[in-house]
Amino acid sequence: MVTRTSGPFEYWEVTGDAVRAAAAAPASSATAIQSLAGELEGDQVRVAQAIEGDIVAGVVANPQAARATAQKLAAQGQYAVGLLRMFAADVDEFDTTVDGINRDYHSRVSTALSVARHDPDQQDSMIDPVAVGTGIEADLRARHLKAQGVIDDAADTIASMFRQGPTDDNVRDLIRAGLIPLTSASLYPTLTLTADDTRLALDAAVHAIVLRMIEAGTLPPEVGAMSPEDFRTFLIDHPDLATRLYAQEPRPGSEWPEGALAALTMPFMTSPGGAAEVLEQRREDARALFESLAPADAAMLAMLFPRTVGNLSGVPFENRADANDVSVIAALDAERDDLADLESRHEHNQHDWDFLGLNNNDLEGPIGDSKDRIALYESILGNHRQILLFDPSGDGAIAELHGSIDASTKNVGVLVPGTGTDLSSFQGTADRANNFVENSRPGELAMISWMGGDLPDSIVQDAPFANYARDLGPLLAGFSHDVRQETAHSAGAGNDIQTTYAGHSYGGAVVGRSELAGLDADRVLHIESAGMGHDVQDLDDLPPSQRDVDRYSMTAPGDIIGDIQGMQVGDNIGHGADPDTFEGTLRLDTGDKAGTDEPNIGVGSHTNVFQEHSDAWRNMLEVFNGGTVTGYRQPEYYLPPTPYAQPVQTGWATPGERIDIP
């Protein structure tokens, strides 16, 4: 709202905000009608059946006429909305001018009175403020009349544009100024836009969202002149603002691109091709939305709606990382408050009487977890880490890109951790993934560490159950399509980038269930895996999309996870077939520990396989890079207990054979 200063010079009778409010309903209606026109063209029967009354028959009989009518209504509506917004800006400019005139008036009256009062030849009682004000008003009247003439001309111009209806020139000006959506251009058959027209419209659209948030008090005024990097730094210093943005969602029916962003998260009716077809279209629409913007505008849009954009399928990874920076800033602020509360309660417990002091140390675990989360968040922000997925609630969800997907990329690997992994312990998984990138040829391998949601906390109480993998599998499958889209749109698209999904321990069960949901992978690697996924016993259990996936597994002799591989009871216990004996899977050698002839066997082998430069680690690295691997060989000096008496080979290789990955 305009801040008004009292004075003799009058403002416009209706504020610019009131004019914009009047445009809000037509804007929503025009957008809805435009959407209806498109649906009539693509699926007129389904849309018609959603309309009650006798109009159904008319629409079904004359879909093209109905579509043309809807388009015309939408075009008129969008045009009217643009004119109202244009006039609202004129009103604001006029009122601001009047503010200045009135301030000038008060200042000059005050100065004149002050001079008169201090003149020894005058007495205060002889000064007539009305007379003084009248003299000054005469000097300022011309400025007010000039401004009044400008606003009167603007009103006449807008009225004339309303009467003549949308012309190409007028519509082009409205689009360039960001007063109606760029997408409205399709409603005007003879309208053509240049590249400059489009760029001006896009820039204006995002900046308009910033200005609206400033007017609403969501953002401070100084944000209007900030670059995305400046804004990020500002948010780190003002985490309360990041928290407000994290709670904010794009408004349905609002102007492009905010309205388009909101539409991507709205519920939908299942199309004839099923939900997968709709989700794939939304993935493409999200990509197109952000790629249509200049890089700075795309980054700013992501940061204004962080919770929506950060985890939204189809958004370019760079912009997901922009959004998740804001989410991490908000989470860090909340976690610091939680830690302060835990430490205060812990200190209180040390002095609070409790039988045998049983409550003295019960908060040390949560305090340690909170400190580890804080360390993770601070590292993310301090090192500009690329977070592709983030949710701080509960045990959390997070995915991080290590390296980059660009012109030099040849392979992308995704590492899924197992039991006991949450936000407080995620750093270990991130370090393992990053280690593979650092030991590959520069730029050729990118890795993603993926913890898409809740994993089992306890090996005994939680890990035997399949519900965690059943929940996470479809999420990983969906994310795999995002990865494929990212590689297809990258500068390295011509490299035929190959993707590998590797699951460690319980993470193997997650990867297995993701194959049931249509994981888009070239290679799958089971690392000390719990199994191929609940209800996956053989290749026939997998959908046709998985027929061409190359599969690898490794289980070190003596790893106790071998005791549960291949076991399944009922609907929720166990994790399907043993990966090492699954049809078509190549079992890889876990070999020796790094720098020794000591075999990697026993209980400790479950995590020792990740020891850098060990035989097992090298085999993983070769799978991720599409290199040469070594087939499984059982140590001659190791006498395994049952059930390891006779290791089963899959038929791909003889023990210890070197195999080139297809």
C-alpha positions as CSV (number, residue, x, y, z in Angstrom):
1,M,0.0,0.0,0.0
2,V,1.1,3.6,-0.6
3,T,2.0,5.5,2.6
4,R,-0.1,8.7,2.4
5,T,0.9,12.1,3.9
6,S,-1.9,14.5,4.7
7,G,-2.0,17.6,2.7
8,P,-4.1,19.7,0.3
9,F,-3.3,17.7,-2.8
10,E,-5.6,14.8,-3.5
11,Y,-4.8,11.2,-4.4
12,W,-6.5,9.0,-6.9
13,E,-9.8,7.9,-5.5
14,V,-8.9,4.1,-5.8
15,T,-5.5,2.7,-4.9
16,G,-3.4,0.7,-7.2
17,D,-3.8,-2.3,-4.9
18,A,-7.5,-2.1,-5.2
19,V,-7.2,-2.1,-9.0
20,R,-5.0,-5.2,-8.8
21,A,-7.4,-6.9,-6.4
22,A,-10.2,-6.3,-9.0
23,A,-8.0,-8.0,-11.6
24,A,-7.3,-11.1,-9.4
25,A,-10.7,-12.8,-10.1
26,P,-10.6,-12.3,-13.9
27,A,-7.0,-13.5,-13.9
28,S,-7.9,-16.7,-12.3
29,S,-10.9,-17.2,-14.5
30,A,-8.9,-16.4,-17.7
31,T,-6.3,-19.0,-16.7
32,A,-9.0,-21.6,-16.0
33,I,-10.7,-20.9,-19.3
34,Q,-7.4,-21.1,-21.1
35,S,-6.8,-24.5,-19.5
36,L,-10.3,-25.6,-20.5
37,A,-9.7,-24.7,-24.1
38,G,-6.6,-26.8,-24.2
39,E,-8.4,-29.8,-22.6
40,L,-11.3,-29.4,-25.0
41,E,-8.8,-29.8,-27.9
42,G,-7.1,-32.8,-26.4
43,D,-9.8,-34.8,-24.7
44,Q,-13.2,-33.2,-25.4
45,V,-15.3,-36.1,-24.3
46,R,-13.7,-36.4,-20.8
47,V,-13.9,-32.7,-20.2
48,A,-17.4,-32.4,-21.4
49,Q,-18.5,-35.2,-19.1
50,A,-17.1,-33.1,-16.2
51,I,-19.5,-30.3,-17.1
52,E,-22.9,-30.6,-15.7
53,G,-26.1,-29.8,-17.6
54,D,-27.2,-29.7,-21.2
55,I,-24.0,-28.1,-22.4
56,V,-22.4,-31.6,-22.4
57,A,-24.2,-32.6,-25.6
58,G,-23.2,-29.4,-27.3
59,V,-19.6,-29.7,-26.4
60,V,-19.4,-33.3,-27.5
61,A,-21.1,-32.5,-30.8
62,N,-19.1,-29.3,-31.5
63,P,-15.7,-29.6,-29.7
64,Q,-13.9,-27.3,-32.1
65,A,-16.5,-24.5,-31.7
66,A,-16.4,-25.0,-27.9
67,R,-12.7,-24.7,-27.9
68,A,-12.7,-21.6,-30.1
69,T,-15.2,-19.9,-27.8
70,A,-13.2,-20.8,-24.7
71,Q,-10.0,-19.5,-26.3
72,K,-11.8,-16.2,-27.2
73,L,-13.1,-15.8,-23.6
74,A,-9.6,-16.5,-22.2
75,A,-8.0,-14.0,-24.6
76,Q,-10.4,-11.2,-23.7
77,G,-10.0,-12.0,-20.0
78,Q,-6.2,-12.0,-20.1
79,Y,-6.2,-8.7,-22.0
80,A,-8.6,-7.1,-19.5
81,V,-6.4,-8.3,-16.6
82,G,-3.3,-6.8,-18.3
83,L,-5.0,-3.4,-18.8
84,L,-6.1,-3.3,-15.1
85,R,-2.6,-4.0,-14.0
86,M,-1.2,-1.4,-16.3
87,F,-3.7,1.2,-14.8
88,A,-2.8,0.1,-11.3
89,A,0.8,1.0,-11.9
90,D,-0.3,4.4,-13.3
91,V,-2.3,5.0,-10.1
92,D,0.6,4.0,-7.9
93,E,2.9,6.4,-9.8
94,F,0.3,9.3,-9.5
95,D,-0.2,8.7,-5.7
96,T,3.6,8.6,-5.2
97,T,3.9,11.9,-7.0
98,V,1.2,13.4,-4.7
99,D,3.1,12.1,-1.7
100,G,6.1,14.0,-2.8
101,I,4.1,17.2,-3.4
102,N,2.5,17.0,0.0
103,R,5.8,16.4,1.7
104,D,7.2,19.4,-0.1
105,Y,4.2,21.4,0.9
106,H,4.6,20.5,4.6
107,S,8.3,21.2,4.5
108,R,7.9,24.6,3.0
109,V,5.1,25.6,5.3
110,S,7.2,24.6,8.3
111,T,10.2,26.5,7.1
112,A,8.2,29.6,6.4
113,L,6.6,29.5,9.9
114,S,9.9,28.9,11.5
115,V,11.5,32.0,9.8
116,A,8.5,34.1,10.7
117,R,8.5,33.1,14.3
118,H,12.2,34.0,14.7
119,D,11.9,37.4,13.0
120,P,12.1,40.0,15.8
121,D,9.8,42.3,13.8
122,Q,7.0,39.7,13.9
123,Q,4.9,38.3,16.7
124,D,3.8,34.7,16.7
125,S,0.2,35.7,17.1
126,M,0.5,37.7,13.9
127,I,1.4,34.7,11.7
128,D,-1.5,33.2,9.8
129,P,-0.5,29.6,8.8
130,V,-3.5,29.4,6.4
131,A,-2.2,32.4,4.5
132,V,1.3,31.0,4.4
133,G,0.1,27.6,3.2
134,T,-2.1,29.2,0.6
135,G,0.9,31.0,-0.9
136,I,3.0,27.9,-1.0
137,E,0.1,25.9,-2.4
138,A,-0.1,28.2,-5.4
139,D,3.6,27.3,-6.3
140,L,2.9,23.6,-6.1
141,R,-0.5,23.6,-7.8
142,A,1.1,23.3,-11.2
143,R,2.9,20.1,-10.3
144,H,-0.3,18.5,-9.1
145,L,-2.3,19.6,-12.2
146,K,0.4,18.2,-14.4
147,A,0.3,14.8,-12.6
148,Q,-3.5,14.9,-12.7
149,G,-3.3,15.4,-16.5
150,V,-1.0,12.4,-16.8
151,I,-3.3,10.1,-14.8
152,D,-6.4,11.4,-16.7
153,D,-4.6,10.6,-20.0
154,A,-3.7,7.2,-18.8
155,A,-7.3,6.5,-17.8
156,D,-8.5,7.6,-21.3
157,T,-5.9,5.4,-22.9
158,I,-6.9,2.4,-20.9
159,A,-10.6,3.0,-21.6
160,S,-9.8,3.3,-25.3
161,M,-7.8,0.0,-25.3
162,F,-10.7,-1.7,-23.5
163,R,-13.2,-0.5,-26.2
164,Q,-11.1,-1.6,-29.2
165,G,-10.2,-5.0,-27.7
166,P,-6.9,-6.9,-28.0
167,T,-4.7,-5.8,-30.8
168,D,-1.4,-7.5,-31.5
169,D,0.6,-4.4,-30.6
170,N,-1.2,-3.9,-27.3
171,V,-1.0,-7.5,-26.3
172,R,2.7,-7.6,-27.2
173,D,3.3,-4.5,-24.9
174,L,1.4,-6.2,-22.1
175,I,3.4,-9.4,-22.4
176,R,6.7,-7.5,-22.6
177,A,5.9,-5.7,-19.4
178,G,4.9,-8.9,-17.6
179,L,1.3,-7.7,-17.1
180,I,-0.1,-10.9,-18.7
181,P,1.5,-14.3,-18.9
182,L,3.8,-15.1,-21.8
183,T,1.8,-18.3,-22.3
184,S,-1.2,-16.1,-23.2
185,A,0.5,-15.4,-26.6
186,S,-1.0,-18.6,-27.9
187,L,-4.5,-17.2,-27.5
188,Y,-3.9,-14.5,-30.2
189,P,-3.6,-16.3,-33.6
190,T,-1.8,-13.4,-35.4
191,L,0.6,-12.4,-32.7
192,T,4.3,-13.1,-33.1
193,L,6.9,-12.5,-30.5
194,T,10.6,-11.8,-31.0
195,A,13.4,-13.3,-28.7
196,D,13.7,-9.9,-27.1
197,D,9.9,-9.8,-26.4
198,T,10.2,-13.2,-24.7
199,R,13.2,-12.3,-22.6
200,L,11.6,-9.1,-21.4
201,A,8.5,-11.0,-20.5
202,L,10.3,-13.7,-18.6
203,D,12.5,-11.3,-16.6
204,A,9.5,-9.2,-15.7
205,A,7.5,-12.2,-14.6
206,V,10.0,-13.4,-11.9
207,H,10.8,-9.8,-10.7
208,A,7.0,-9.2,-10.4
209,I,6.8,-12.1,-7.8
210,V,9.7,-10.5,-5.9
211,L,7.9,-7.1,-5.9
212,R,4.6,-8.7,-4.8
213,M,6.4,-10.4,-1.8
214,I,8.0,-7.1,-0.9
215,E,4.7,-5.3,-1.0
216,A,3.2,-8.1,1.2
217,G,6.0,-7.8,3.7
218,T,7.3,-11.3,3.0
219,L,10.6,-9.9,1.7
220,P,12.5,-6.8,2.8
221,P,12.8,-4.1,0.1
222,E,16.5,-4.6,-0.4
223,V,15.9,-8.0,-1.9
224,G,14.5,-6.4,-5.0
225,A,18.0,-5.5,-6.2
226,M,19.8,-8.7,-5.2
227,S,21.4,-11.4,-7.3
228,P,20.6,-15.0,-6.4
229,E,24.0,-15.4,-4.7
230,D,23.5,-12.1,-2.8
231,F,20.1,-13.4,-1.7
232,R,21.6,-16.7,-0.5
233,T,24.1,-14.9,1.6
234,F,21.4,-12.6,2.9
235,L,19.3,-15.6,3.9
236,I,22.2,-17.3,5.8
237,D,22.4,-14.1,7.8
238,H,18.6,-13.9,8.2
239,P,17.4,-17.5,8.8
240,D,14.0,-16.3,10.0
241,L,13.4,-15.1,6.4
242,A,14.4,-18.6,5.1
243,T,12.0,-20.1,7.5
244,R,9.2,-17.9,6.2
245,L,10.0,-18.9,2.6
246,Y,10.1,-22.6,3.5
247,A,6.6,-22.3,4.7
248,Q,5.4,-20.6,1.5
249,E,3.8,-22.3,-1.5
250,P,3.1,-20.9,-4.9
251,R,-0.5,-19.7,-5.3
252,P,-2.8,-21.6,-7.7
253,G,-4.2,-19.5,-10.5
254,S,-1.7,-16.7,-10.0
255,E,0.4,-15.2,-12.8
256,W,3.0,-17.1,-14.8
257,P,5.5,-18.5,-13.7
258,E,4.1,-18.9,-10.1
259,G,0.8,-20.2,-11.3
260,A,2.6,-22.7,-13.6
261,L,4.7,-23.9,-10.7
262,A,1.6,-24.3,-8.5
263,A,-0.1,-26.4,-11.2
264,L,2.8,-28.9,-11.2
265,T,1.9,-29.8,-7.6
266,M,-1.9,-30.0,-7.9
267,P,-3.9,-33.2,-7.8
268,F,-4.7,-34.7,-11.1
269,M,-7.2,-37.0,-12.8
270,T,-5.6,-40.2,-14.1
271,S,-5.2,-40.0,-17.9
272,P,-6.0,-42.9,-20.3
273,G,-2.2,-43.7,-20.1
274,G,-2.3,-43.9,-16.3
275,A,-0.6,-41.8,-13.6
276,A,2.8,-42.5,-15.0
277,E,1.9,-40.7,-18.2
278,V,0.8,-37.6,-16.2
279,L,3.9,-37.6,-14.0
280,E,6.1,-37.8,-17.0
281,Q,4.4,-34.9,-18.6
282,R,4.7,-32.9,-15.4
283,R,8.4,-33.8,-15.3
284,E,8.8,-32.4,-18.8
285,D,6.7,-29.3,-18.0
286,A,8.8,-28.5,-14.9
287,R,12.0,-28.8,-16.9
288,A,10.5,-26.5,-19.6
289,L,9.4,-23.9,-17.0
290,F,12.8,-23.5,-15.5
291,E,14.7,-23.8,-18.8
292,S,12.6,-21.0,-20.2
293,L,14.0,-18.5,-17.6
294,A,17.3,-16.8,-17.6
295,P,19.7,-18.6,-15.1
296,A,19.4,-15.8,-12.5
297,D,15.6,-15.8,-12.7
298,A,15.4,-19.6,-12.5
299,A,17.6,-19.5,-9.4
300,M,15.5,-16.8,-7.8
301,L,12.2,-18.6,-8.5
302,A,13.6,-21.7,-6.8
303,M,14.7,-19.8,-3.7
304,L,11.3,-18.1,-3.4
305,F,9.5,-21.4,-3.1
306,P,12.1,-23.8,-1.7
307,R,9.9,-26.5,-0.3
308,T,8.1,-26.9,-3.6
309,V,11.0,-26.7,-6.0
310,G,13.7,-28.5,-4.0
311,N,12.0,-31.9,-4.3
312,L,10.0,-31.3,-7.5
313,S,10.5,-33.9,-10.2
314,G,11.7,-32.4,-13.5
315,V,13.3,-29.3,-12.1
316,P,17.0,-29.0,-13.2
317,F,19.4,-30.2,-10.5
318,E,21.0,-26.8,-10.3
319,N,17.7,-25.2,-9.4
320,R,16.8,-28.0,-6.9
321,A,20.1,-27.2,-5.2
322,D,19.2,-23.5,-5.2
323,A,15.9,-24.2,-3.4
324,N,17.4,-26.7,-1.0
325,D,20.0,-24.2,0.1
326,V,17.1,-22.2,1.5
327,S,15.5,-25.2,3.1
328,V,18.8,-26.2,4.8
329,I,19.2,-22.6,6.2
330,A,15.8,-22.9,7.8
331,A,16.5,-26.4,9.1
332,L,19.8,-25.3,10.6
333,D,18.1,-22.5,12.5
334,A,15.5,-24.9,13.8
335,E,18.1,-27.5,14.7
336,R,20.2,-25.0,16.7
337,D,17.1,-24.1,18.7
338,D,16.4,-27.9,19.3
339,L,20.0,-28.4,20.5
340,A,19.8,-25.5,22.9
341,D,16.6,-27.0,24.3
342,L,18.2,-30.5,24.6
343,E,21.3,-29.2,26.3
344,S,19.2,-27.1,28.7
345,R,17.1,-30.2,29.6
346,H,20.3,-32.3,29.9
347,E,21.8,-29.8,32.3
348,H,18.6,-29.8,34.4
349,N,18.7,-33.6,34.6
350,Q,22.1,-33.4,36.2
351,H,20.7,-31.5,39.2
352,D,17.2,-33.0,39.3
353,W,16.8,-35.9,41.8
354,D,16.3,-39.1,40.0
355,F,16.7,-42.6,41.6
356,L,20.2,-43.8,40.9
357,G,20.6,-40.9,38.3
358,L,18.9,-42.9,35.6
359,N,18.0,-39.8,33.6
360,N,21.4,-38.2,33.7
361,N,22.6,-39.4,30.3
362,D,19.4,-40.2,28.4
363,L,19.7,-37.1,26.2
364,E,23.4,-37.6,25.2
365,G,22.4,-39.6,22.2
366,P,19.9,-37.0,20.9
367,I,22.4,-34.2,21.6
368,G,25.0,-36.0,19.6
369,D,22.6,-36.6,16.7
370,S,21.6,-32.9,16.8
371,K,25.2,-31.8,16.7
372,D,25.9,-34.1,13.7
373,R,22.9,-32.6,11.8
374,I,24.2,-29.1,12.5
375,A,27.6,-30.1,11.3
376,L,26.1,-31.5,8.1
377,Y,24.0,-28.4,7.4
378,E,26.9,-26.0,8.1
379,S,29.1,-28.1,5.7
380,I,26.4,-28.0,3.0
381,L,26.1,-24.2,3.2
382,G,29.8,-23.5,3.7
383,N,30.9,-25.7,0.8
384,H,28.1,-25.0,-1.7
385,R,27.2,-28.7,-1.7
386,Q,24.6,-29.7,-4.3
387,I,21.5,-31.0,-2.5
388,L,18.9,-32.5,-4.8
389,L,16.4,-33.7,-2.2
390,F,15.9,-32.5,1.4
391,D,13.3,-33.0,4.1
392,P,14.4,-32.4,7.7
393,S,11.4,-34.0,9.3
394,G,11.8,-37.2,11.3
395,D,15.0,-39.1,10.4
396,G,15.0,-37.0,7.3
397,A,15.5,-37.4,3.5
398,I,18.4,-36.1,1.5
399,A,20.2,-36.7,-1.8
400,E,23.5,-35.0,-2.9
401,L,25.2,-34.7,-6.2
402,H,29.0,-35.2,-6.1
403,G,30.9,-33.9,-9.1
404,S,28.9,-32.5,-12.0
405,I,26.8,-33.7,-14.9
406,D,28.3,-31.9,-17.9
407,A,30.1,-32.3,-21.2
408,S,32.8,-34.7,-19.8
409,T,30.4,-37.0,-17.9
410,K,30.3,-40.6,-19.0
411,N,28.8,-42.3,-16.0
412,V,26.5,-41.5,-13.1
413,G,26.3,-43.6,-10.0
414,V,23.7,-43.5,-7.3
415,L,24.6,-45.0,-3.8
416,V,21.7,-46.0,-1.5
417,P,22.8,-46.7,2.2
418,G,21.3,-49.1,4.6
419,T,20.2,-49.7,8.2
420,G,20.9,-46.9,10.7
421,T,21.4,-44.1,8.2
422,D,19.6,-40.8,8.9
423,L,20.5,-37.2,8.6
424,S,22.8,-37.4,11.5
425,S,24.9,-40.1,9.9
426,F,24.4,-39.3,6.2
427,Q,27.9,-37.7,6.0
428,G,29.4,-41.2,5.9
429,T,27.4,-42.1,2.8
430,A,28.2,-38.8,1.1
431,D,32.0,-39.4,1.8
432,R,31.8,-42.8,0.2
433,A,30.1,-41.5,-2.9
434,N,32.4,-38.6,-3.2
435,N,35.4,-40.9,-2.8
436,F,34.5,-42.7,-6.0
437,V,34.3,-39.4,-7.9
438,E,37.8,-38.3,-6.6
439,N,39.3,-41.6,-7.7
440,S,37.9,-41.5,-11.3
441,R,39.2,-39.8,-14.3
442,P,38.4,-36.0,-13.9
443,G,34.9,-35.2,-14.8
444,E,33.9,-38.6,-16.2
445,L,32.0,-39.9,-13.1
446,A,29.3,-38.1,-11.1
447,M,27.8,-39.8,-8.0
448,I,24.7,-39.2,-6.1
449,S,24.2,-40.3,-2.5
450,W,20.5,-41.0,-2.0
451,M,18.6,-41.4,1.3
452,G,15.1,-40.8,0.1
453,G,13.3,-41.3,3.4
454,D,13.2,-43.4,6.5
455,L,15.5,-46.4,6.8
456,P,15.5,-49.1,9.6
457,D,17.1,-47.9,12.8
458,S,17.8,-51.3,14.3
459,I,19.2,-54.4,12.7
460,V,17.2,-56.7,14.9
461,Q,14.0,-54.8,15.5
462,D,13.5,-53.1,12.1
463,A,15.8,-54.4,9.3
464,P,14.0,-57.7,8.8
465,F,10.8,-55.9,7.7
466,A,10.2,-54.9,4.0
467,N,7.9,-51.9,4.6
468,Y,10.9,-49.4,4.5
469,A,12.0,-50.8,1.1
470,R,8.4,-51.0,-0.1
471,D,8.0,-47.2,0.6
472,L,11.4,-46.1,-0.7
473,G,11.5,-48.3,-3.8
474,P,9.0,-46.3,-5.9
475,L,10.6,-43.0,-4.7
476,L,14.0,-44.2,-6.0
477,A,12.4,-45.3,-9.3
478,G,10.9,-41.9,-9.7
479,F,14.2,-40.2,-8.9
480,S,15.9,-42.4,-11.5
481,H,13.7,-40.8,-14.2
482,D,14.9,-37.4,-13.0
483,V,18.5,-38.5,-13.3
484,R,17.9,-39.7,-16.8
485,Q,16.2,-36.5,-17.8
486,E,19.1,-34.5,-16.3
487,T,21.7,-36.5,-18.3
488,A,19.6,-36.1,-21.5
489,H,19.5,-32.3,-21.0
490,S,23.1,-31.9,-20.1
491,A,26.0,-30.9,-22.3
492,G,27.1,-34.6,-22.0
493,A,23.9,-36.0,-23.5
494,G,25.9,-37.2,-26.6
495,N,28.2,-39.3,-24.4
496,D,25.5,-42.0,-23.9
497,I,25.8,-41.5,-20.2
498,Q,25.3,-44.8,-18.3
499,T,23.7,-45.0,-14.9
500,T,24.4,-47.4,-12.0
501,Y,22.2,-47.8,-8.9
502,A,24.0,-49.5,-6.0
503,G,22.4,-50.5,-2.7
504,H,24.4,-51.3,0.4
505,S,22.9,-53.7,3.0
506,Y,19.2,-52.7,3.4
507,G,19.8,-50.3,0.6
508,G,20.0,-53.3,-1.7
509,A,16.4,-54.2,-0.8
510,V,15.4,-50.6,-1.6
511,V,17.1,-50.9,-5.1
512,G,15.4,-54.2,-5.6
513,R,12.0,-52.8,-4.9
514,S,12.7,-49.8,-7.1
515,E,13.2,-52.3,-10.0
516,L,9.7,-53.5,-9.4
517,A,8.6,-49.9,-9.8
518,G,10.4,-49.4,-13.1
519,L,13.9,-48.1,-12.1
520,D,15.6,-46.5,-15.1
521,A,19.1,-48.0,-14.8
522,D,21.7,-49.4,-17.1
523,R,23.4,-51.3,-14.2
524,V,22.4,-52.4,-10.7
525,L,24.9,-53.3,-8.0
526,H,24.1,-55.1,-4.8
527,I,26.7,-54.5,-2.1
528,E,26.4,-56.8,0.9
529,S,22.8,-56.6,0.1
530,A,19.8,-57.8,2.1
531,G,18.2,-59.2,-1.0
532,M,16.7,-58.5,-4.4
533,G,13.6,-57.0,-2.8
534,H,10.5,-58.4,-1.2
535,D,8.6,-60.6,-3.6
536,V,11.4,-60.6,-6.2
537,Q,12.4,-64.3,-6.5
538,D,13.4,-64.5,-10.2
539,L,13.5,-62.4,-13.4
540,D,9.9,-63.1,-14.2
541,D,8.9,-61.1,-11.1
542,L,10.4,-57.9,-12.7
543,P,8.6,-55.7,-15.2
544,P,9.7,-55.8,-18.9
545,S,11.5,-52.5,-18.4
546,Q,14.2,-54.3,-16.4
547,R,15.1,-56.9,-19.0
548,D,18.2,-55.1,-20.3
549,V,19.6,-54.1,-16.9
550,D,23.1,-55.5,-16.1
551,R,23.3,-56.8,-12.5
552,Y,26.2,-57.3,-10.2
553,S,26.5,-58.3,-6.6
554,M,29.1,-58.8,-3.9
555,T,28.9,-60.4,-0.5
556,A,32.1,-61.1,1.4
557,P,32.5,-64.5,3.0
558,G,31.4,-64.5,6.6
559,D,29.3,-61.3,6.4
560,I,26.3,-62.2,8.7
561,I,23.9,-60.6,6.1
562,G,24.4,-63.8,4.2
563,D,22.4,-65.6,6.9
564,I,19.2,-63.7,5.8
565,Q,19.7,-63.4,2.0
566,G,17.1,-65.3,0.2
567,M,14.8,-65.6,3.2
568,Q,11.2,-64.3,3.0
569,V,8.2,-65.0,5.3
570,G,4.7,-63.7,4.7
571,D,3.9,-60.2,3.5
572,N,6.5,-58.1,5.3
573,I,9.5,-60.2,6.5
574,G,12.5,-60.8,4.3
575,H,13.9,-59.2,1.2
576,G,13.4,-61.7,-1.7
577,A,16.0,-63.7,-3.6
578,D,19.8,-63.9,-2.8
579,P,21.4,-61.4,-5.1
580,D,24.5,-63.6,-5.5
581,T,22.5,-66.4,-7.0
582,F,19.9,-64.3,-8.9
583,E,19.6,-65.3,-12.6
584,G,22.0,-63.3,-14.8
585,T,23.7,-61.5,-11.9
586,L,27.5,-61.5,-11.9
587,R,28.9,-62.0,-8.4
588,L,32.0,-59.9,-7.9
589,D,35.1,-60.6,-5.8
590,T,35.5,-59.0,-2.4
591,G,39.1,-60.0,-2.3
592,D,41.7,-58.6,0.2
593,K,41.8,-55.6,2.3
594,A,43.8,-52.6,1.0
595,G,47.6,-53.0,0.9
596,T,47.6,-56.5,2.4
597,D,47.1,-60.1,1.6
598,E,44.5,-60.4,4.4
599,P,41.1,-61.5,3.0
600,N,38.1,-59.3,3.5
601,I,36.0,-61.7,5.4
602,G,33.9,-62.0,8.6
603,V,31.6,-59.6,10.4
604,G,33.7,-56.5,9.6
605,S,33.6,-57.2,5.9
606,H,30.1,-55.7,5.8
607,T,31.5,-52.2,5.8
608,N,35.2,-53.0,5.1
609,V,34.2,-53.4,1.4
610,F,34.3,-49.6,1.2
611,Q,37.9,-49.4,2.3
612,E,39.6,-47.3,-0.3
613,H,41.8,-49.3,-2.8
614,S,40.7,-52.6,-1.4
615,D,39.7,-55.3,-4.0
616,A,36.0,-54.9,-3.2
617,W,36.2,-51.1,-3.5
618,R,38.0,-51.4,-6.8
619,N,35.3,-53.6,-8.2
620,M,32.7,-51.1,-7.2
621,L,34.6,-48.3,-8.9
622,E,34.9,-50.3,-12.1
623,V,31.1,-50.9,-12.1
624,F,30.4,-47.3,-11.6
625,N,32.8,-46.4,-14.4
626,G,31.9,-49.2,-16.8
627,G,35.4,-50.7,-16.6
628,T,36.7,-54.2,-15.9
629,V,35.7,-56.2,-12.9
630,T,36.9,-59.4,-11.2
631,G,34.5,-62.3,-10.6
632,Y,34.1,-63.9,-7.2
633,R,36.8,-66.2,-5.9
634,Q,36.5,-67.8,-2.5
635,P,39.7,-67.7,-0.4
636,E,41.4,-71.1,-0.4
637,Y,42.2,-70.8,3.3
638,Y,38.7,-69.8,4.3
639,L,36.4,-72.6,5.4
640,P,33.0,-71.1,5.5
641,P,30.3,-72.4,7.8
642,T,27.0,-73.5,6.4
643,P,25.4,-72.2,4.2
644,Y,28.6,-71.2,2.4
645,A,29.8,-74.8,1.7
646,Q,29.5,-74.5,-2.1
647,P,29.3,-71.0,-3.5
648,V,27.0,-70.8,-6.5
649,Q,28.2,-69.2,-9.7
650,T,25.8,-67.5,-12.1
651,G,27.3,-68.7,-15.3
652,W,28.9,-65.4,-16.3
653,A,32.4,-66.0,-15.1
654,T,34.8,-68.5,-13.6
655,P,36.2,-67.6,-10.2
656,G,38.6,-64.7,-10.3
657,E,38.0,-64.0,-14.0
658,R,38.4,-60.5,-15.3
659,I,35.3,-59.3,-17.1
660,D,34.7,-56.1,-19.1
661,I,31.4,-54.5,-18.3
662,P,29.1,-54.3,-21.4
